[in-house]
Amino acid sequence: MITLYNDDNINILKNLENDSIDLTVTSPPYDNLRDYHGYSFDFENVAKELYRVTKQGGTVVWIVNDATIDGSETGTSFKQALYFKEIGFNLSDTMIWNKGSFTDAKSTLYRYPNVFEYMFVITKGRNKSFNPIKDKENTHSGKTTSVSKREKDGSVSTIENSKTISDIGMRFNIWSIPPVRNHDEQTGHPAQFPEQLARDHVLSWSNEGDTVLDPFMGSGTTGVVCKQTNRNFIGIEISKEYFDVAEKRINSAGRKENLF
């Protein structure tokens, strides 16, 4: 089921049932880095509503970055991550979206080019769904090794003996995915993220038939991949222009097979 709302997200979130959402994948407006037609949002109330509506074991993927003002990054992203913890969420993982390119050439006058965004994986308790993407070639495949961990005193203890390294292993938590530029996904939204990014999170943290939320729907990318992967979707977008774009994209999307 696909349900779309052209409204302020707080108005809709407060009417969703407690513990009704399996996964949220979203990228909110942050630090006025893009023009969202003047719209802003009340972060703390959105965070509290996300905690209320998220199921026990559910996950929120919060994709954000920081502006640099007078030579200093704002740190807004970290403040938000810590606030999620303060209200009861676990910060399960701080992932990185490596876009592989940058747009602010002036910033290179005083620092290295910024080519990434944070992807905070936040859970209500221990996450109930984790379907790791395995697409990383192992350089030592076929060899036998042991699995070990380093103890607090610096010593190394063996957890598992004689493990054969497979050809393909689990992806690391830095994802290198190019941004949407000059190809058929581009809609004109100022901060559209690529379908692969949303799809990989949806596949990782939810299962078929689950309900996925995007309270900052934008051009509808999360909704598109939910329809492709047989998830229910609730999308909220305050801008009528972007809502119309999202609605059209989602309605025209079809299910895709063999996405792993």
C-alpha positions in Angstrom: 0.0 0.0 0.0 1.3 3.5 -0.9 0.0 6.4 1.1 1.1 10.0 0.2 0.4 13.2 2.0 0.9 16.8 0.8 1.1 18.4 4.3 3.4 19.4 7.1 4.9 16.2 8.4 4.1 16.9 12.1 0.4 17.1 11.2 0.5 13.6 9.7 3.0 12.0 12.1 0.9 12.9 15.2 -2.0 10.9 13.7 0.0 7.8 12.9 -0.4 4.9 15.3 2.2 4.1 18.0 4.7 1.4 17.0 3.5 1.2 13.4 6.6 1.9 11.3 9.3 -0.6 10.5 11.8 1.7 8.8 12.2 5.4 8.1 14.6 6.4 5.3 14.9 10.1 4.9 17.1 13.1 4.2 15.7 16.2 5.9 16.5 19.8 5.0 19.7 20.7 6.9 21.5 23.9 7.6 19.9 25.8 4.7 22.3 24.2 2.3 19.6 24.0 -0.4 16.5 26.0 -1.4 13.4 24.2 -0.2 11.0 27.0 -1.2 11.4 28.5 2.3 10.2 25.5 4.2 11.9 24.5 7.5 11.0 21.9 10.1 10.9 21.4 13.9 13.6 18.8 14.4 12.9 17.9 18.0 9.2 17.3 17.5 9.9 15.3 14.4 12.4 13.2 16.3 10.0 12.5 19.1 7.2 11.5 16.7 9.6 9.2 14.9 10.4 7.5 18.2 6.7 7.1 19.0 5.7 5.6 15.6 8.7 3.4 15.2 8.2 -0.3 16.1 10.4 -1.9 18.8 13.3 -3.1 16.8 12.6 -0.6 14.0 15.2 1.6 12.3 15.5 5.2 11.2 18.1 6.1 8.5 18.8 9.8 8.9 21.0 11.2 6.0 22.4 14.7 6.8 25.4 17.0 6.4 26.6 20.2 7.9 27.0 23.7 6.6 30.3 25.5 7.0 29.9 29.0 8.4 32.8 31.4 8.9 35.3 28.5 8.5 33.5 26.2 11.0 31.2 23.3 10.4 28.0 23.7 12.3 27.9 20.2 13.9 24.2 20.0 13.4 24.3 16.4 12.3 26.0 15.3 15.5 23.6 17.3 17.6 20.7 15.6 16.0 22.3 12.1 16.4 22.9 12.8 20.1 19.3 14.0 20.5 18.0 10.8 19.0 19.9 9.0 21.7 18.6 11.3 24.4 15.0 10.5 23.6 15.6 6.7 23.6 16.9 5.6 20.3 20.2 3.7 19.9 22.8 5.0 17.5 23.5 1.7 15.8 25.9 2.9 13.1 27.4 6.1 11.8 27.6 5.3 8.1 29.2 7.4 5.3 27.8 8.1 1.9 30.8 8.8 -0.3 29.5 10.7 -3.2 32.9 10.8 -4.9 32.6 14.4 -6.0 32.1 17.9 -4.5 30.4 21.1 -5.6 31.8 23.8 -3.3 35.1 24.7 -5.0 35.6 27.8 -2.8 35.9 25.5 0.3 39.2 24.0 -1.1 40.9 27.3 -0.3 41.0 26.3 3.4 40.3 22.6 3.7 40.1 19.3 1.7 37.0 18.9 -0.5 34.0 17.4 1.3 32.7 14.4 -0.7 30.5 12.7 1.9 27.3 12.8 4.0 26.5 11.1 7.3 24.0 8.3 7.3 23.0 7.7 11.0 21.3 4.3 11.5 19.2 4.8 14.6 17.2 1.9 16.1 14.5 1.5 18.8 16.2 -1.2 20.8 18.1 -3.8 18.9 17.2 -3.8 15.2 14.9 -6.6 14.2 15.9 -6.7 10.5 19.3 -6.7 9.0 19.8 -8.1 5.6 23.5 -7.3 4.9 24.4 -6.5 1.3 27.3 -8.7 0.2 29.0 -7.3 -2.8 32.6 -6.7 -1.7 35.3 -8.9 -3.3 37.5 -10.5 -0.7 41.2 -10.2 -1.6 42.0 -13.4 0.4 39.1 -15.5 -0.8 39.6 -19.3 -0.5 42.2 -19.0 2.3 41.5 -20.3 5.8 41.6 -17.9 8.7 40.3 -17.5 12.3 37.9 -14.9 13.5 39.3 -12.9 16.4 38.7 -9.8 18.5 40.9 -7.5 20.5 40.3 -7.4 24.2 40.5 -4.3 26.4 44.0 -5.2 27.6 45.2 -5.2 24.0 45.3 -9.0 23.7 43.6 -10.9 20.8 41.3 -13.8 21.5 40.0 -16.3 18.9 36.2 -16.4 18.4 36.0 -19.0 15.6 38.7 -21.3 14.1 39.3 -22.5 10.5 36.9 -20.1 8.7 37.3 -20.2 4.9 37.1 -16.7 3.4 34.4 -16.5 0.7 34.7 -14.8 -2.6 32.2 -12.1 -1.8 31.8 -10.5 1.7 29.6 -8.0 3.5 29.9 -4.4 2.4 31.6 -2.0 4.7 29.7 1.0 6.2 31.2 3.5 3.8 29.0 3.4 0.6 30.4 4.9 -2.6 27.4 5.8 -4.7 27.5 8.8 -7.2 25.0 11.5 -6.7 22.1 12.1 -9.1 23.4 14.3 -11.9 22.5 14.5 -15.5 20.7 11.1 -15.9 17.2 9.8 -16.0 16.6 9.9 -12.2 17.1 13.7 -12.1 13.8 15.5 -11.3 15.0 19.1 -10.5 14.7 18.6 -6.7 17.7 20.4 -5.2 18.9 17.6 -2.9 17.7 14.4 -4.6 19.5 11.2 -3.5 20.0 8.3 -5.8 17.7 5.3 -6.0 20.5 3.0 -5.2 21.2 4.7 -1.9 17.6 4.5 -0.8 17.2 0.9 -2.2 20.2 -0.4 -0.4 19.0 0.9 2.9 15.4 -0.4 2.4 16.8 -3.8 1.5 19.2 -3.8 4.5 16.8 -2.7 7.3 13.4 -4.0 6.3 11.6 -7.0 4.8 8.9 -7.4 2.1 5.5 -6.3 3.5 7.1 -3.9 6.0 5.9 -0.3 6.3 8.5 2.3 5.4 8.2 6.1 6.1 9.7 9.1 4.5 8.5 12.3 6.3 10.6 14.5 4.0 9.6 12.7 0.8 11.0 15.3 -1.6 11.0 13.8 -5.1 9.8 10.4 -3.9 12.9 8.3 -4.2 12.2 6.2 -1.1 8.7 5.6 -2.3 9.9 4.5 -5.7 12.2 1.8 -4.2 9.5 0.7 -1.7 7.2 0.0 -4.6 10.0 -1.8 -6.5 10.8 -4.0 -3.5 7.2 -4.8 -2.2 7.2 -2.6 0.9 4.3 -0.5 2.1 5.2 3.2 2.0 4.0 6.4 3.7 5.4 9.6 2.2 4.9 13.2 3.5 5.9 16.3 1.5 5.0 19.9 2.4 5.8 21.4 -1.1 3.1 20.9 -3.6 5.6 21.1 -6.5 7.8 18.3 -5.1 4.7 16.3 -4.0 3.4 16.3 -7.5 6.8 15.1 -8.8 7.0 12.3 -6.2 3.4 11.2 -6.8 4.1 10.8 -10.5 7.4 9.0 -10.0 5.9 6.5 -7.5 2.8 5.8 -9.5 4.9 5.0 -12.5 7.4 2.7 -10.6 7.2 -1.0 -11.0 8.4 -4.0 -9.0 12.0 -5.1 -9.7 13.4 -8.6 -9.1 16.9 -9.8 -8.1 18.0 -6.5 -6.5 20.6 -8.2 -4.3 
